[in-house]
Amino acid sequence: MGVQIAIDDFGTGHSYLNYLKYFPVDKLKIDTSFIRNIATDPSDAAIASAVILLAHNLGLKVIAEGVETEEQMAYLRKNRCDQIQGCFYSPAVPGEAMTEFLREGRPFFPHIADSQPS
């Protein structure tokens, strides 16, 4: 069916490491609380890079939540994070607006498309 399972907010609350052994997980999502200060807080940076390394060693993909700045993006890119979500690319978009984006074939991220070389 093409369905994949991601553990959301990994590293917070009750996201135990045992879940990685017993559930058919495909992706881990690093909580925004670790991403927010990733460029300035060595502890957040260490946690994020450790989660990325752990996930990759287990054959999982990693999604970083709450990416808002170029510095965060650069750190995640350097550490081989697979996917990001956050306002770095686009603020949250209502369903109706997303339908229009798709219908009209407009780029989702005009501020980035404008900065790409032709």
Backbone as XML, in Angstrom:
<?xml version="1.0"?>
<chain id="A" units="angstrom">
  <residue number="1" name="MET">
    <atom name="N" x="0.816" y="-1.204" z="0.000"/>
    <atom name="CA" x="0.000" y="0.000" z="0.000"/>
    <atom name="C" x="0.853" y="1.258" z="0.000"/>
  </residue>
  <residue number="2" name="GLY">
    <atom name="N" x="2.140" y="1.154" z="0.277"/>
    <atom name="CA" x="2.991" y="2.335" z="0.282"/>
    <atom name="C" x="2.948" y="3.126" z="1.571"/>
  </residue>
  <residue number="3" name="VAL">
    <atom name="N" x="2.356" y="2.590" z="2.617"/>
    <atom name="CA" x="2.257" y="3.280" z="3.898"/>
    <atom name="C" x="3.566" y="3.112" z="4.667"/>
  </residue>
  <residue number="4" name="GLN">
    <atom name="N" x="4.032" y="4.200" z="5.256"/>
    <atom name="CA" x="5.217" y="4.159" z="6.098"/>
    <atom name="C" x="4.857" y="4.686" z="7.474"/>
  </residue>
  <residue number="5" name="ILE">
    <atom name="N" x="5.610" y="4.246" z="8.477"/>
    <atom name="CA" x="5.364" y="4.654" z="9.858"/>
    <atom name="C" x="6.541" y="5.484" z="10.356"/>
  </residue>
  <residue number="6" name="ALA">
    <atom name="N" x="6.237" y="6.621" z="10.972"/>
    <atom name="CA" x="7.254" y="7.489" z="11.557"/>
    <atom name="C" x="6.959" y="7.652" z="13.037"/>
  </residue>
  <residue number="7" name="ILE">
    <atom name="N" x="8.002" y="7.651" z="13.851"/>
    <atom name="CA" x="7.850" y="7.982" z="15.268"/>
    <atom name="C" x="8.013" y="9.490" z="15.384"/>
  </residue>
  <residue number="8" name="ASP">
    <atom name="N" x="6.949" y="10.167" z="15.793"/>
    <atom name="CA" x="6.932" y="11.615" z="15.903"/>
    <atom name="C" x="7.572" y="12.048" z="17.218"/>
  </residue>
  <residue number="9" name="ASP">
    <atom name="N" x="8.181" y="13.234" z="17.221"/>
    <atom name="CA" x="8.770" y="13.839" z="18.424"/>
    <atom name="C" x="9.763" y="12.904" z="19.106"/>
  </residue>
  <residue number="10" name="PHE">
    <atom name="N" x="10.582" y="12.215" z="18.310"/>
    <atom name="CA" x="11.526" y="11.256" z="18.884"/>
    <atom name="C" x="12.469" y="11.965" z="19.851"/>
  </residue>
  <residue number="11" name="GLY">
    <atom name="N" x="12.688" y="11.347" z="21.001"/>
    <atom name="CA" x="13.565" y="11.890" z="22.025"/>
    <atom name="C" x="12.822" y="12.635" z="23.110"/>
  </residue>
  <residue number="12" name="THR">
    <atom name="N" x="11.505" y="12.777" z="22.980"/>
    <atom name="CA" x="10.715" y="13.454" z="24.009"/>
    <atom name="C" x="9.660" y="12.499" z="24.544"/>
  </residue>
  <residue number="13" name="GLY">
    <atom name="N" x="9.085" y="12.830" z="25.659"/>
    <atom name="CA" x="7.979" y="12.050" z="26.210"/>
    <atom name="C" x="8.294" y="10.585" z="26.381"/>
  </residue>
  <residue number="14" name="HIS">
    <atom name="N" x="7.461" y="9.747" z="25.785"/>
    <atom name="CA" x="7.598" y="8.306" z="25.951"/>
    <atom name="C" x="8.111" y="7.614" z="24.698"/>
  </residue>
  <residue number="15" name="SER">
    <atom name="N" x="8.995" y="8.240" z="23.940"/>
    <atom name="CA" x="9.527" y="7.599" z="22.734"/>
    <atom name="C" x="10.753" y="6.766" z="23.117"/>
  </residue>
  <residue number="16" name="TYR">
    <atom name="N" x="10.488" y="5.595" z="23.631"/>
    <atom name="CA" x="11.529" y="4.709" z="24.118"/>
    <atom name="C" x="12.320" y="4.081" z="22.979"/>
  </residue>
  <residue number="17" name="LEU">
    <atom name="N" x="13.592" y="3.820" z="23.239"/>
    <atom name="CA" x="14.424" y="3.164" z="22.228"/>
    <atom name="C" x="13.889" y="1.783" z="21.870"/>
  </residue>
  <residue number="18" name="ASN">
    <atom name="N" x="13.193" y="1.137" z="22.797"/>
    <atom name="CA" x="12.623" y="-0.186" z="22.509"/>
    <atom name="C" x="11.668" y="-0.147" z="21.324"/>
  </residue>
  <residue number="19" name="TYR">
    <atom name="N" x="11.008" y="0.982" z="21.096"/>
    <atom name="CA" x="10.089" y="1.088" z="19.963"/>
    <atom name="C" x="10.806" y="0.761" z="18.657"/>
  </residue>
  <residue number="20" name="LEU">
    <atom name="N" x="12.077" y="1.140" z="18.584"/>
    <atom name="CA" x="12.837" y="0.930" z="17.359"/>
    <atom name="C" x="13.083" y="-0.548" z="17.081"/>
  </residue>
  <residue number="21" name="LYS">
    <atom name="N" x="13.054" y="-1.357" z="18.130"/>
    <atom name="CA" x="13.275" y="-2.794" z="17.974"/>
    <atom name="C" x="11.999" y="-3.564" z="17.686"/>
  </residue>
  <residue number="22" name="TYR">
    <atom name="N" x="10.890" y="-3.095" z="18.202"/>
    <atom name="CA" x="9.674" y="-3.908" z="18.177"/>
    <atom name="C" x="8.589" y="-3.440" z="17.221"/>
  </residue>
  <residue number="23" name="PHE">
    <atom name="N" x="8.682" y="-2.220" z="16.730"/>
    <atom name="CA" x="7.664" y="-1.720" z="15.810"/>
    <atom name="C" x="8.253" y="-1.582" z="14.405"/>
  </residue>
  <residue number="24" name="PRO">
    <atom name="N" x="7.443" y="-1.790" z="13.385"/>
    <atom name="CA" x="7.939" y="-1.676" z="12.004"/>
    <atom name="C" x="8.038" y="-0.208" z="11.567"/>
  </residue>
  <residue number="25" name="VAL">
    <atom name="N" x="8.997" y="0.489" z="12.123"/>
    <atom name="CA" x="9.157" y="1.926" z="11.904"/>
    <atom name="C" x="10.025" y="2.171" z="10.673"/>
  </residue>
  <residue number="26" name="ASP">
    <atom name="N" x="9.672" y="3.197" z="9.895"/>
    <atom name="CA" x="10.441" y="3.576" z="8.711"/>
    <atom name="C" x="11.226" y="4.867" z="8.910"/>
  </residue>
  <residue number="27" name="LYS">
    <atom name="N" x="10.685" y="5.769" z="9.760"/>
    <atom name="CA" x="11.278" y="7.094" z="9.929"/>
    <atom name="C" x="11.202" y="7.547" z="11.378"/>
  </residue>
  <residue number="28" name="LEU">
    <atom name="N" x="12.156" y="8.390" z="11.755"/>
    <atom name="CA" x="12.126" y="9.086" z="13.039"/>
    <atom name="C" x="12.015" y="10.575" z="12.754"/>
  </residue>
  <residue number="29" name="LYS">
    <atom name="N" x="11.192" y="11.265" z="13.535"/>
    <atom name="CA" x="11.072" y="12.715" z="13.417"/>
    <atom name="C" x="11.710" y="13.342" z="14.649"/>
  </residue>
  <residue number="30" name="ILE">
    <atom name="N" x="12.757" y="14.138" z="14.416"/>
    <atom name="CA" x="13.425" y="14.822" z="15.528"/>
    <atom name="C" x="12.557" y="15.998" z="15.944"/>
  </residue>
  <residue number="31" name="ASP">
    <atom name="N" x="12.225" y="16.054" z="17.212"/>
    <atom name="CA" x="11.348" y="17.091" z="17.729"/>
    <atom name="C" x="11.951" y="18.478" z="17.556"/>
  </residue>
  <residue number="32" name="THR">
    <atom name="N" x="11.092" y="19.432" z="17.290"/>
    <atom name="CA" x="11.508" y="20.820" z="17.087"/>
    <atom name="C" x="12.254" y="21.394" z="18.288"/>
  </residue>
  <residue number="33" name="SER">
    <atom name="N" x="12.017" y="20.865" z="19.485"/>
    <atom name="CA" x="12.721" y="21.373" z="20.667"/>
    <atom name="C" x="14.229" y="21.145" z="20.568"/>
  </residue>
  <residue number="34" name="PHE">
    <atom name="N" x="14.669" y="20.150" z="19.790"/>
    <atom name="CA" x="16.099" y="19.913" z="19.581"/>
    <atom name="C" x="16.617" y="20.698" z="18.374"/>
  </residue>
  <residue number="35" name="ILE">
    <atom name="N" x="15.732" y="21.061" z="17.466"/>
    <atom name="CA" x="16.123" y="21.765" z="16.247"/>
    <atom name="C" x="16.234" y="23.270" z="16.486"/>
  </residue>
  <residue number="36" name="ARG">
    <atom name="N" x="15.370" y="23.796" z="17.330"/>
    <atom name="CA" x="15.268" y="25.251" z="17.536"/>
    <atom name="C" x="16.631" y="25.910" z="17.753"/>
  </residue>
  <residue number="37" name="ASN">
    <atom name="N" x="17.475" y="25.350" z="18.629"/>
    <atom name="CA" x="18.771" y="25.967" z="18.953"/>
    <atom name="C" x="19.950" y="25.129" z="18.471"/>
  </residue>
  <residue number="38" name="ILE">
    <atom name="N" x="19.734" y="24.354" z="17.448"/>
    <atom name="CA" x="20.756" y="23.416" z="16.972"/>
    <atom name="C" x="22.060" y="24.110" z="16.572"/>
  </residue>
  <residue number="39" name="ALA">
    <atom name="N" x="21.969" y="25.336" z="16.087"/>
    <atom name="CA" x="23.159" y="26.055" z="15.638"/>
    <atom name="C" x="23.907" y="26.744" z="16.773"/>
  </residue>
  <residue number="40" name="THR">
    <atom name="N" x="23.274" y="26.860" z="17.953"/>
    <atom name="CA" x="23.902" y="27.596" z="19.056"/>
    <atom name="C" x="24.054" y="26.789" z="20.339"/>
  </residue>
  <residue number="41" name="ASP">
    <atom name="N" x="23.350" y="25.687" z="20.468"/>
    <atom name="CA" x="23.397" y="24.882" z="21.693"/>
    <atom name="C" x="24.065" y="23.541" z="21.393"/>
  </residue>
  <residue number="42" name="PRO">
    <atom name="N" x="25.279" y="23.328" z="21.903"/>
    <atom name="CA" x="25.991" y="22.085" z="21.625"/>
    <atom name="C" x="25.227" y="20.824" z="22.059"/>
  </residue>
  <residue number="43" name="SER">
    <atom name="N" x="24.422" y="20.925" z="23.095"/>
    <atom name="CA" x="23.646" y="19.768" z="23.538"/>
    <atom name="C" x="22.570" y="19.402" z="22.515"/>
  </residue>
  <residue number="44" name="ASP">
    <atom name="N" x="21.852" y="20.396" z="22.007"/>
    <atom name="CA" x="20.846" y="20.136" z="20.981"/>
    <atom name="C" x="21.491" y="19.579" z="19.718"/>
  </residue>
  <residue number="45" name="ALA">
    <atom name="N" x="22.634" y="20.141" z="19.342"/>
    <atom name="CA" x="23.344" y="19.659" z="18.160"/>
    <atom name="C" x="23.784" y="18.208" z="18.346"/>
  </residue>
  <residue number="46" name="ALA">
    <atom name="N" x="24.295" y="17.877" z="19.536"/>
    <atom name="CA" x="24.741" y="16.508" z="19.800"/>
    <atom name="C" x="23.575" y="15.527" z="19.767"/>
  </residue>
  <residue number="47" name="ILE">
    <atom name="N" x="22.447" y="15.920" z="20.330"/>
    <atom name="CA" x="21.268" y="15.042" z="20.328"/>
    <atom name="C" x="20.781" y="14.821" z="18.906"/>
  </residue>
  <residue number="48" name="ALA">
    <atom name="N" x="20.686" y="15.885" z="18.130"/>
    <atom name="CA" x="20.204" y="15.758" z="16.750"/>
    <atom name="C" x="21.134" y="14.869" z="15.930"/>
  </residue>
  <residue number="49" name="SER">
    <atom name="N" x="22.432" y="15.093" z="16.029"/>
    <atom name="CA" x="23.360" y="14.276" z="15.237"/>
    <atom name="C" x="23.350" y="12.825" z="15.710"/>
  </residue>
  <residue number="50" name="ALA">
    <atom name="N" x="23.168" y="12.593" z="17.010"/>
    <atom name="CA" x="23.089" y="11.225" z="17.524"/>
    <atom name="C" x="21.835" y="10.507" z="17.024"/>
  </residue>
  <residue number="51" name="VAL">
    <atom name="N" x="20.709" y="11.211" z="16.985"/>
    <atom name="CA" x="19.470" y="10.617" z="16.475"/>
    <atom name="C" x="19.618" y="10.279" z="14.996"/>
  </residue>
  <residue number="52" name="ILE">
    <atom name="N" x="20.225" y="11.178" z="14.236"/>
    <atom name="CA" x="20.432" y="10.929" z="12.809"/>
    <atom name="C" x="21.313" y="9.694" z="12.615"/>
  </residue>
  <residue number="53" name="LEU">
    <atom name="N" x="22.412" y="9.622" z="13.339"/>
    <atom name="CA" x="23.322" y="8.487" z="13.223"/>
    <atom name="C" x="22.651" y="7.186" z="13.652"/>
  </residue>
  <residue number="54" name="LEU">
    <atom name="N" x="21.939" y="7.219" z="14.768"/>
    <atom name="CA" x="21.215" y="6.040" z="15.250"/>
    <atom name="C" x="20.220" y="5.552" z="14.206"/>
  </residue>
  <residue number="55" name="ALA">
    <atom name="N" x="19.420" y="6.474" z="13.690"/>
    <atom name="CA" x="18.411" y="6.108" z="12.694"/>
    <atom name="C" x="19.055" y="5.505" z="11.454"/>
  </residue>
  <residue number="56" name="HIS">
    <atom name="N" x="20.084" y="6.139" z="10.946"/>
    <atom name="CA" x="20.743" y="5.623" z="9.747"/>
    <atom name="C" x="21.358" y="4.255" z="9.992"/>
  </residue>
  <residue number="57" name="ASN">
    <atom name="N" x="21.942" y="4.047" z="11.167"/>
    <atom name="CA" x="22.504" y="2.733" z="11.482"/>
    <atom name="C" x="21.432" y="1.655" z="11.570"/>
  </residue>
  <residue number="58" name="LEU">
    <atom name="N" x="20.201" y="2.053" z="11.851"/>
    <atom name="CA" x="19.076" y="1.111" z="11.894"/>
    <atom name="C" x="18.343" y="1.033" z="10.555"/>
  </residue>
  <residue number="59" name="GLY">
    <atom name="N" x="18.844" y="1.748" z="9.564"/>
    <atom name="CA" x="18.219" y="1.723" z="8.243"/>
    <atom name="C" x="16.964" y="2.574" z="8.141"/>
  </residue>
  <residue number="60" name="LEU">
    <atom name="N" x="16.836" y="3.568" z="9.011"/>
    <atom name="CA" x="15.665" y="4.443" z="9.032"/>
    <atom name="C" x="15.999" y="5.796" z="8.424"/>
  </residue>
  <residue number="61" name="LYS">
    <atom name="N" x="14.995" y="6.475" z="7.921"/>
    <atom name="CA" x="15.116" y="7.848" z="7.451"/>
    <atom name="C" x="14.835" y="8.784" z="8.623"/>
  </residue>
  <residue number="62" name="VAL">
    <atom name="N" x="15.307" y="10.025" z="8.515"/>
    <atom name="CA" x="15.134" y="11.015" z="9.580"/>
    <atom name="C" x="14.478" y="12.271" z="9.021"/>
  </residue>
  <residue number="63" name="ILE">
    <atom name="N" x="13.488" y="12.774" z="9.760"/>
    <atom name="CA" x="12.817" y="14.030" z="9.431"/>
    <atom name="C" x="13.064" y="14.994" z="10.592"/>
  </residue>
  <residue number="64" name="ALA">
    <atom name="N" x="13.529" y="16.184" z="10.294"/>
    <atom name="CA" x="13.695" y="17.217" z="11.321"/>
    <atom name="C" x="12.486" y="18.138" z="11.270"/>
  </residue>
  <residue number="65" name="GLU">
    <atom name="N" x="11.861" y="18.352" z="12.416"/>
    <atom name="CA" x="10.682" y="19.220" z="12.513"/>
    <atom name="C" x="11.097" y="20.630" z="12.921"/>
  </residue>
  <residue number="66" name="GLY">
    <atom name="N" x="10.361" y="21.617" z="12.443"/>
    <atom name="CA" x="10.539" y="22.990" z="12.915"/>
    <atom name="C" x="11.757" y="23.695" z="12.367"/>
  </residue>
  <residue number="67" name="VAL">
    <atom name="N" x="12.226" y="23.328" z="11.194"/>
    <atom name="CA" x="13.392" y="23.988" z="10.608"/>
    <atom name="C" x="12.966" y="25.351" z="10.074"/>
  </residue>
  <residue number="68" name="GLU">
    <atom name="N" x="13.636" y="26.403" z="10.572"/>
    <atom name="CA" x="13.249" y="27.762" z="10.219"/>
    <atom name="C" x="14.381" y="28.606" z="9.655"/>
  </residue>
  <residue number="69" name="THR">
    <atom name="N" x="15.633" y="28.217" z="9.877"/>
    <atom name="CA" x="16.745" y="29.086" z="9.484"/>
    <atom name="C" x="17.747" y="28.364" z="8.588"/>
  </residue>
  <residue number="70" name="GLU">
    <atom name="N" x="18.526" y="29.156" z="7.883"/>
    <atom name="CA" x="19.595" y="28.622" z="7.038"/>
    <atom name="C" x="20.623" y="27.868" z="7.889"/>
  </residue>
  <residue number="71" name="GLU">
    <atom name="N" x="20.909" y="28.379" z="9.092"/>
    <atom name="CA" x="21.883" y="27.728" z="9.968"/>
    <atom name="C" x="21.409" y="26.335" z="10.383"/>
  </residue>
  <residue number="72" name="GLN">
    <atom name="N" x="20.139" y="26.226" z="10.732"/>
    <atom name="CA" x="19.588" y="24.907" z="11.068"/>
    <atom name="C" x="19.678" y="23.974" z="9.869"/>
  </residue>
  <residue number="73" name="MET">
    <atom name="N" x="19.288" y="24.488" z="8.710"/>
    <atom name="CA" x="19.316" y="23.681" z="7.493"/>
    <atom name="C" x="20.739" y="23.224" z="7.179"/>
  </residue>
  <residue number="74" name="ALA">
    <atom name="N" x="21.709" y="24.107" z="7.318"/>
    <atom name="CA" x="23.104" y="23.765" z="7.031"/>
    <atom name="C" x="23.590" y="22.660" z="7.966"/>
  </residue>
  <residue number="75" name="TYR">
    <atom name="N" x="23.259" y="22.773" z="9.247"/>
    <atom name="CA" x="23.673" y="21.736" z="10.200"/>
    <atom name="C" x="23.055" y="20.392" z="9.837"/>
  </residue>
  <residue number="76" name="LEU">
    <atom name="N" x="21.778" y="20.393" z="9.537"/>
    <atom name="CA" x="21.085" y="19.147" z="9.202"/>
    <atom name="C" x="21.607" y="18.549" z="7.900"/>
  </residue>
  <residue number="77" name="ARG">
    <atom name="N" x="21.877" y="19.385" z="6.934"/>
    <atom name="CA" x="22.445" y="18.913" z="5.665"/>
    <atom name="C" x="23.817" y="18.286" z="5.917"/>
  </residue>
  <residue number="78" name="LYS">
    <atom name="N" x="24.654" y="18.977" z="6.712"/>
    <atom name="CA" x="26.002" y="18.477" z="7.026"/>
    <atom name="C" x="25.935" y="17.120" z="7.719"/>
  </residue>
  <residue number="79" name="ASN">
    <atom name="N" x="24.904" y="16.919" z="8.525"/>
    <atom name="CA" x="24.769" y="15.669" z="9.277"/>
    <atom name="C" x="23.868" y="14.643" z="8.589"/>
  </residue>
  <residue number="80" name="ARG">
    <atom name="N" x="23.551" y="14.897" z="7.321"/>
    <atom name="CA" x="22.843" y="13.952" z="6.458"/>
    <atom name="C" x="21.413" y="13.638" z="6.902"/>
  </residue>
  <residue number="81" name="CYS">
    <atom name="N" x="20.725" y="14.641" z="7.429"/>
    <atom name="CA" x="19.306" y="14.464" z="7.738"/>
    <atom name="C" x="18.568" y="14.296" z="6.410"/>
  </residue>
  <residue number="82" name="ASP">
    <atom name="N" x="17.659" y="13.336" z="6.354"/>
    <atom name="CA" x="17.013" y="12.979" z="5.092"/>
    <atom name="C" x="15.935" y="13.959" z="4.640"/>
  </residue>
  <residue number="83" name="GLN">
    <atom name="N" x="15.136" y="14.444" z="5.566"/>
    <atom name="CA" x="14.027" y="15.319" z="5.217"/>
    <atom name="C" x="13.859" y="16.374" z="6.298"/>
  </residue>
  <residue number="84" name="ILE">
    <atom name="N" x="13.275" y="17.506" z="5.888"/>
    <atom name="CA" x="12.956" y="18.535" z="6.877"/>
    <atom name="C" x="11.520" y="18.982" z="6.674"/>
  </residue>
  <residue number="85" name="GLN">
    <atom name="N" x="10.982" y="19.554" z="7.729"/>
    <atom name="CA" x="9.715" y="20.253" z="7.606"/>
    <atom name="C" x="9.792" y="21.483" z="8.494"/>
  </residue>
  <residue number="86" name="GLY">
    <atom name="N" x="9.174" y="22.543" z="8.032"/>
    <atom name="CA" x="9.198" y="23.770" z="8.808"/>
    <atom name="C" x="9.117" y="24.995" z="7.927"/>
  </residue>
  <residue number="87" name="CYS">
    <atom name="N" x="9.136" y="26.137" z="8.569"/>
    <atom name="CA" x="8.946" y="27.424" z="7.890"/>
    <atom name="C" x="10.146" y="27.833" z="7.045"/>
  </residue>
  <residue number="88" name="PHE">
    <atom name="N" x="11.258" y="27.095" z="7.112"/>
    <atom name="CA" x="12.381" y="27.416" z="6.235"/>
    <atom name="C" x="11.923" y="27.393" z="4.783"/>
  </residue>
  <residue number="89" name="TYR">
    <atom name="N" x="11.087" y="26.430" z="4.437"/>
    <atom name="CA" x="10.563" y="26.329" z="3.078"/>
    <atom name="C" x="9.228" y="27.041" z="2.926"/>
  </residue>
  <residue number="90" name="SER">
    <atom name="N" x="8.337" y="26.861" z="3.889"/>
    <atom name="CA" x="7.011" y="27.460" z="3.757"/>
    <atom name="C" x="6.306" y="27.412" z="5.102"/>
  </residue>
  <residue number="91" name="PRO">
    <atom name="N" x="5.566" y="28.462" z="5.438"/>
    <atom name="CA" x="4.711" y="28.360" z="6.623"/>
    <atom name="C" x="3.597" y="27.352" z="6.338"/>
  </residue>
  <residue number="92" name="ALA">
    <atom name="N" x="2.871" y="26.983" z="7.358"/>
    <atom name="CA" x="1.743" y="26.070" z="7.180"/>
    <atom name="C" x="0.790" y="26.651" z="6.142"/>
  </residue>
  <residue number="93" name="VAL">
    <atom name="N" x="0.285" y="25.774" z="5.299"/>
    <atom name="CA" x="-0.597" y="26.200" z="4.208"/>
    <atom name="C" x="-1.945" y="25.522" z="4.379"/>
  </residue>
  <residue number="94" name="PRO">
    <atom name="N" x="-3.039" y="26.290" z="4.390"/>
    <atom name="CA" x="-4.365" y="25.677" z="4.490"/>
    <atom name="C" x="-4.613" y="24.739" z="3.306"/>
  </residue>
  <residue number="95" name="GLY">
    <atom name="N" x="-5.451" y="23.747" z="3.518"/>
    <atom name="CA" x="-5.760" y="22.767" z="2.484"/>
    <atom name="C" x="-6.208" y="23.378" z="1.175"/>
  </residue>
  <residue number="96" name="GLU">
    <atom name="N" x="-7.048" y="24.421" z="1.257"/>
    <atom name="CA" x="-7.552" y="25.066" z="0.048"/>
    <atom name="C" x="-6.401" y="25.691" z="-0.756"/>
  </residue>
  <residue number="97" name="ALA">
    <atom name="N" x="-5.472" y="26.318" z="-0.069"/>
    <atom name="CA" x="-4.336" y="26.945" z="-0.746"/>
    <atom name="C" x="-3.441" y="25.883" z="-1.380"/>
  </residue>
  <residue number="98" name="MET">
    <atom name="N" x="-3.253" y="24.746" z="-0.691"/>
    <atom name="CA" x="-2.444" y="23.675" z="-1.251"/>
    <atom name="C" x="-3.100" y="23.121" z="-2.511"/>
  </residue>
  <residue number="99" name="THR">
    <atom name="N" x="-4.417" y="23.012" z="-2.493"/>
    <atom name="CA" x="-5.141" y="22.559" z="-3.677"/>
    <atom name="C" x="-4.867" y="23.499" z="-4.848"/>
  </residue>
  <residue number="100" name="GLU">
    <atom name="N" x="-4.883" y="24.816" z="-4.587"/>
    <atom name="CA" x="-4.597" y="25.793" z="-5.637"/>
    <atom name="C" x="-3.165" y="25.660" z="-6.149"/>
  </residue>
  <residue number="101" name="PHE">
    <atom name="N" x="-2.195" y="25.488" z="-5.219"/>
    <atom name="CA" x="-0.802" y="25.277" z="-5.634"/>
    <atom name="C" x="-0.723" y="24.112" z="-6.606"/>
  </residue>
  <residue number="102" name="LEU">
    <atom name="N" x="-1.350" y="23.018" z="-6.251"/>
    <atom name="CA" x="-1.295" y="21.818" z="-7.084"/>
    <atom name="C" x="-2.020" y="22.015" z="-8.409"/>
  </residue>
  <residue number="103" name="ARG">
    <atom name="N" x="-3.179" y="22.626" z="-8.357"/>
    <atom name="CA" x="-3.971" y="22.845" z="-9.560"/>
    <atom name="C" x="-3.248" y="23.762" z="-10.551"/>
  </residue>
  <residue number="104" name="GLU">
    <atom name="N" x="-2.628" y="24.813" z="-10.047"/>
    <atom name="CA" x="-1.980" y="25.798" z="-10.908"/>
    <atom name="C" x="-0.535" y="25.442" z="-11.261"/>
  </residue>
  <residue number="105" name="GLY">
    <atom name="N" x="0.009" y="24.434" z="-10.587"/>
    <atom name="CA" x="1.388" y="24.042" z="-10.873"/>
    <atom name="C" x="2.417" y="25.050" z="-10.409"/>
  </residue>
  <residue number="106" name="ARG">
    <atom name="N" x="2.035" y="25.911" z="-9.448"/>
    <atom name="CA" x="2.975" y="26.910" z="-8.915"/>
    <atom name="C" x="3.996" y="26.219" z="-8.018"/>
  </residue>
  <residue number="107" name="PRO">
    <atom name="N" x="5.186" y="26.817" z="-7.889"/>
    <atom name="CA" x="6.164" y="26.236" z="-6.959"/>
    <atom name="C" x="5.679" y="26.404" z="-5.522"/>
  </residue>
  <residue number="108" name="PHE">
    <atom name="N" x="5.921" y="25.393" z="-4.700"/>
    <atom name="CA" x="5.528" y="25.466" z="-3.292"/>
    <atom name="C" x="6.380" y="26.473" z="-2.532"/>
  </residue>
  <residue number="109" name="PHE">
    <atom name="N" x="7.622" y="26.653" z="-2.955"/>
    <atom name="CA" x="8.576" y="27.447" z="-2.201"/>
    <atom name="C" x="9.119" y="28.575" z="-3.067"/>
  </residue>
  <residue number="110" name="PRO">
    <atom name="N" x="8.303" y="29.586" z="-3.360"/>
    <atom name="CA" x="8.739" y="30.623" z="-4.308"/>
    <atom name="C" x="10.011" y="31.340" z="-3.885"/>
  </residue>
  <residue number="111" name="HIS">
    <atom name="N" x="10.245" y="31.544" z="-2.578"/>
    <atom name="CA" x="11.446" y="32.263" z="-2.159"/>
    <atom name="C" x="12.701" y="31.464" z="-2.455"/>
  </residue>
  <residue number="112" name="ILE">
    <atom name="N" x="12.594" y="30.147" z="-2.507"/>
    <atom name="CA" x="13.754" y="29.317" z="-2.839"/>
    <atom name="C" x="13.860" y="29.175" z="-4.351"/>
  </residue>
  <residue number="113" name="ALA">
    <atom name="N" x="12.743" y="28.998" z="-5.030"/>
    <atom name="CA" x="12.764" y="28.870" z="-6.481"/>
    <atom name="C" x="13.382" y="30.123" z="-7.113"/>
  </residue>
  <residue number="114" name="ASP">
    <atom name="N" x="13.090" y="31.294" z="-6.531"/>
    <atom name="CA" x="13.632" y="32.542" z="-7.062"/>
    <atom name="C" x="15.149" y="32.616" z="-6.908"/>
  </residue>
  <residue number="115" name="SER">
    <atom name="N" x="15.696" y="31.923" z="-5.913"/>
    <atom name="CA" x="17.131" y="32.017" z="-5.666"/>
    <atom name="C" x="17.924" y="30.931" z="-6.383"/>
  </residue>
  <residue number="116" name="GLN">
    <atom name="N" x="17.243" y="30.011" z="-7.074"/>
    <atom name="CA" x="17.914" y="28.937" z="-7.794"/>
    <atom name="C" x="18.426" y="29.445" z="-9.125"/>
  </residue>
  <residue number="117" name="PRO">
    <atom name="N" x="19.638" y="29.010" z="-9.532"/>
    <atom name="CA" x="20.126" y="29.402" z="-10.857"/>
    <atom name="C" x="19.281" y="28.765" z="-11.944"/>
  </residue>
  <residue number="118" name="SER">
    <atom name="N" x="19.100" y="29.453" z="-13.068"/>
    <atom name="CA" x="18.297" y="28.936" z="-14.175"/>
    <atom name="C" x="19.075" y="27.936" z="-14.992"/>
  </residue>
</chain>
